[in-house]
Amino acid sequence: MGDAFMQSDQAVFLVCNYGDTYDTYPETENNDTRYVDTKSGLALSLIEQRAVFEGRTGLVDEDFCKSYERTGTIVSDDLNILIPAAAYDAELDPGNDNSVRDAGSNIGYIVDGTWVRYNDFNFTSDGFGGIRVSAATPKTGSKIEVRIRSATGPLLGTIDVPNTGNWGNYQNTSKKISSRNGTHDLYLVFKGGSGGLLNLQSFTILPRDATISSVKTENSSNNLVYSGAWSTQNNSNDSGGSMKWSKVAGHSVKYTFTGDRVKVVVREGTYGGTCRVLLDGNIVENSINTQTTPAAHQQVIYDSGRLFTYGQHTIELLVLGSGNVMFDFFETEE
């Protein structure tokens, strides 16, 4: 069987070779009973997979085909799925008296330094945006670190678990965290004071589009910090109907944001000058020429791409001279 599928508007077709046996195909077992080698058996197999194919039209994309396993398991991402806390694959010390105890879906007896691991967590190629946990504690100061690879591996973010009143009053807490893509072992590491910290019922890794939004900060925003005198020129082709310009070397505009991506957008023109872009004090573009004819509005001269850390960053546009640097806006993902 080739790992390829196609679908008409009316039916799903599984591509196979004459003489192949149906019992090697996916989902031909139900409650430990193997379907018979008949056309009806194969039809039942496809009916079981209705949820996978329903709504799809045209040729199925290559990535989908590659995600298909002969065992009948569809390899999908682990985003936006409620994961019972007790579904962990490993913990700090199973033989220790202070090891995690599970009570069905939730876990308890969590102390400072305790960790649980969830193997081969699929974050997808686009990454994710945040995490939501359901936890209960009568204490203040309990934290959950989200890490990958190991209990001391890269820290994606820390969740401050609020006092919920008692050990059984579970409440949801969400936090935007640094994104990663691909498949990694996911670790939840618990931090806090002495004694038991919290009970954890479940968690959900949230898709990026459900947590991160694009924010445009216009040149007139009070959140910007300008050095030197910048002049304003109105033009309906600029994002907010205007831009600010300066040709004095050393003049700058800064913006501090909490997020993981930023773009710098300017107007380019006949008298455009050169500028430099710094991110968190580091030069990321040393000299950008904004001279062009005719004028071009809302031009992206710098895009950081997905930053390694979701958190506070400062972007700076610095005038180098030789013409006008015409700043329009910053666009961030927060």
Stockholm file with secondary structure:
# STOCKHOLM 1.0

chainA/1-334         MGDAFMQSDQAVFLVCNYGDTYDTYPETENNDTRYVDTKSGLALSLIEQRAVFEGRTGLVDEDFCKSYERTGTIVSDDLNILIPAAAYDAELDPGNDNSVRDAGSNIGYIVDGTWVRYNDFNFTSDGFGGIRVSAATPKTGSKIEVRIRSATGPLLGTIDVPNTGNWGNYQNTSKKISSRNGTHDLYLVFKGGSGGLLNLQSFTILPRDATISSVKTENSSNNLVYSGAWSTQNNSNDSGGSMKWSKVAGHSVKYTFTGDRVKVVVREGTYGGTCRVLLDGNIVENSINTQTTPAAHQQVIYDSGRLFTYGQHTIELLVLGSGNVMFDFFETEE
#=GR chainA/1-334 SS CCSCEEECSSCEEECCCTTCCGGGSTTCEETTEECCSSHHHHHHHHHHTHHHHTTCCEECCHHHHHTBCTTSCBCCCCTTCCEEGGGCSEESCTTSTTSCEEETTEEECCCTTCEEEEEEEECCTTCEEEEEEEEECSCSSEEEEEEESSTTSCEEEEEEECCCSSTTCCEEEEEECCCCCSEEEEEEEEECSSSCCCEEEEEEEEEHHHHCCEEEEETTCTTCEEESCCEEEECTTSTTSEEEEECSTTCEEEEEEEESEEEEEEEEBTTBCEEEEEETTEEEEEEEECBCSSCEEEEEEEECCSCSSCEEEEEEEEEEESSBEEEEEEEEEC
#=GC SS_cons         CCSCEEECSSCEEECCCTTCCGGGSTTCEETTEECCSSHHHHHHHHHHTHHHHTTCCEECCHHHHHTBCTTSCBCCCCTTCCEEGGGCSEESCTTSTTSCEEETTEEECCCTTCEEEEEEEECCTTCEEEEEEEEECSCSSEEEEEEESSTTSCEEEEEEECCCSSTTCCEEEEEECCCCCSEEEEEEEEECSSSCCCEEEEEEEEEHHHHCCEEEEETTCTTCEEESCCEEEECTTSTTSEEEEECSTTCEEEEEEEESEEEEEEEEBTTBCEEEEEETTEEEEEEEECBCSSCEEEEEEEECCSCSSCEEEEEEEEEEESSBEEEEEEEEEC
//
